[in-house]
Amino acid sequence: MGPIDLLEVVGGHLDRLGCARFTTGSLASMLYGEPRFTNDVDMVVRISAQQVCMMADSFSGDDWYFSLDAATDAVRKRSMFNILHVRSGLKADLIVSADDAFDRARYQRVRSIEMPSGRLEPFASPEDVMLKKLVFFKEGKSEKHLRDIRTMIAVQRPERLDWLYLADWSRELGVVAELELVRPAPK
């Protein structure tokens, strides 16, 4: 099982439960930028405690590690829980939506991307992936986030990105200086 397979399995279960979601993180930055290795799938999800209980049945058995207690706690705290595919070591990190203004904006900008299987999967927009990576860079100073963003800008082409949206949300998220580190020079 690879990351795309895991995305489709977990995504399929979330769809059957009626959970709005989108993929972000490394898998999204690879989609919009340059492929690299990742062993996890990051999804933002709107999920209830009841839906988590129903999900537990889908991820039981020897192939999966799923903690109902951790997932229920994550829903209550609006934090994160994960689902681990034991044999491959891959994991899906499910980030319970904060339901704040930024998450609502991100849900409005979701893009449906066709997977190799033909299945459409919801992904965060390139701008939203970049903004979250700027936040992570500010918090941890990991240069990989800036590299990912620069690659995404190059692949997506600067003129195709919504720089007004990026500027507005970088102010709201407190990452204006970080955005300037990756903004291409005007031509």
C-alpha positions in Angstrom: 0.0 0.0 0.0 1.3 3.4 -0.9 0.2 6.9 0.3 -2.3 7.3 -2.6 -3.8 3.9 -1.8 -4.1 4.9 1.9 -5.7 8.2 0.9 -8.3 6.4 -1.2 -9.1 3.9 1.5 -9.4 6.4 4.4 -11.1 8.9 2.1 -13.6 6.3 1.0 -14.6 5.5 4.6 -14.9 9.2 5.4 -17.1 9.8 2.3 -19.4 6.9 3.4 -19.7 8.5 6.8 -20.6 11.9 5.2 -17.5 13.6 6.6 -16.4 16.7 4.6 -12.6 16.6 4.2 -9.6 17.6 2.2 -6.0 16.5 1.9 -3.2 18.8 2.7 0.4 18.6 3.9 3.2 16.7 2.1 0.9 14.8 -0.3 -0.7 18.0 -1.4 2.6 19.9 -1.8 3.9 17.0 -3.9 0.8 17.1 -6.1 1.3 20.8 -6.7 5.1 20.7 -6.6 7.8 18.1 -6.7 7.3 14.4 -5.9 9.3 13.2 -2.8 8.9 10.5 -0.3 6.2 10.7 2.4 4.8 8.1 4.7 1.7 9.9 5.8 -1.4 11.5 4.5 -2.7 14.6 6.2 -6.5 15.3 6.0 -8.5 18.1 7.5 -11.9 16.6 8.4 -15.2 17.6 9.8 -16.2 14.6 11.9 -18.4 14.0 15.0 -17.9 11.6 17.9 -20.6 9.4 16.5 -18.9 9.2 13.1 -15.6 8.3 14.8 -17.4 5.4 16.6 -18.7 4.2 13.2 -15.2 4.6 11.7 -13.6 2.4 14.4 -15.3 -0.7 12.8 -13.8 0.1 9.4 -10.3 0.1 10.8 -10.2 -2.9 13.1 -8.3 -6.1 12.6 -4.6 -6.9 12.2 -4.0 -4.5 9.2 -4.9 -1.3 11.1 -4.2 0.5 14.3 -7.0 2.9 15.3 -7.5 4.3 18.8 -11.1 5.1 19.5 -10.2 6.9 22.7 -7.6 9.1 20.9 -10.0 9.8 18.0 -12.9 10.7 20.3 -10.5 13.0 22.4 -9.3 14.7 19.2 -12.9 15.4 18.1 -13.6 17.0 21.5 -10.4 19.0 21.5 -10.4 19.7 17.7 -6.9 18.3 17.4 -5.5 15.3 15.5 -5.7 11.5 15.5 -4.2 8.9 13.2 -5.0 5.7 11.5 -2.0 3.4 10.9 -1.8 0.8 8.2 0.4 -1.7 10.1 2.0 -3.7 7.3 3.1 -0.7 5.3 3.8 1.6 8.2 1.9 4.4 6.5 -0.4 6.6 8.5 -3.3 9.0 7.9 -3.3 12.0 10.2 -6.8 13.3 10.5 -6.9 16.9 11.7 -10.2 17.7 13.1 -11.3 21.0 11.5 -11.1 24.0 13.9 -14.1 25.4 12.0 -12.5 28.9 12.2 -12.4 31.5 9.4 -9.3 30.0 7.8 -10.7 26.4 7.8 -13.9 27.7 6.3 -12.0 29.6 3.6 -9.9 26.5 2.9 -13.1 24.3 2.5 -14.5 26.8 0.0 -11.3 26.5 -2.2 -11.0 22.7 -2.2 -10.0 21.2 -5.6 -11.1 17.8 -6.8 -8.1 15.9 -8.2 -8.4 12.7 -10.1 -6.4 9.9 -8.7 -4.8 7.1 -10.9 -7.8 4.9 -10.0 -10.2 7.6 -11.5 -11.5 8.5 -8.0 -11.8 12.2 -7.4 -10.2 13.3 -4.1 -10.6 16.7 -2.4 -7.3 18.6 -1.9 -6.5 22.0 -0.4 -5.7 24.7 -2.9 -2.0 25.3 -3.6 -2.3 28.7 -1.8 -3.8 27.1 1.3 -1.1 24.4 1.4 1.5 27.2 1.1 0.0 29.2 3.9 0.0 26.2 6.3 3.6 25.5 5.4 4.4 29.1 6.2 2.8 28.7 9.6 4.8 25.5 10.2 8.0 27.2 9.1 7.4 30.0 11.5 6.8 27.6 14.3 9.7 25.2 13.7 12.1 26.9 11.2 12.3 23.8 9.1 13.7 24.8 5.7 11.8 21.9 4.0 8.6 23.9 4.2 10.2 26.8 2.3 11.7 24.4 -0.3 8.3 22.8 -0.8 6.6 26.3 -1.2 9.3 27.5 -3.7 8.9 24.3 -5.7 5.1 24.7 -5.7 5.4 28.3 -6.9 7.7 27.2 -9.7 5.5 24.3 -10.8 2.2 26.1 -10.5 3.8 29.3 -12.0 3.6 32.5 -10.0 1.1 34.2 -12.3 -1.4 31.4 -11.7 -1.4 31.7 -7.9 -3.8 34.0 -6.0 -1.3 36.4 -4.4 -4.1 38.7 -3.0 -5.5 35.7 -1.1 -2.0 34.8 0.0 -1.3 38.3 1.2 -4.6 38.6 3.1 -4.3 35.3 4.9 -0.6 35.8 5.6 -1.6 38.9 7.6 -4.4 37.0 9.4 -2.1 34.1 10.2 0.9 36.3 11.2 3.2 35.0 8.4 3.7 38.1 6.3 7.5 38.1 6.7 7.6 34.3 5.9 5.6 34.9 2.7 8.2 37.5 1.6 10.9 34.8 1.9 9.3 32.9 -0.9 7.5 35.5 -3.0 9.2 35.7 -6.5 10.7 39.1 -7.4 8.4 41.1 -9.8 9.3 40.9 -13.4 
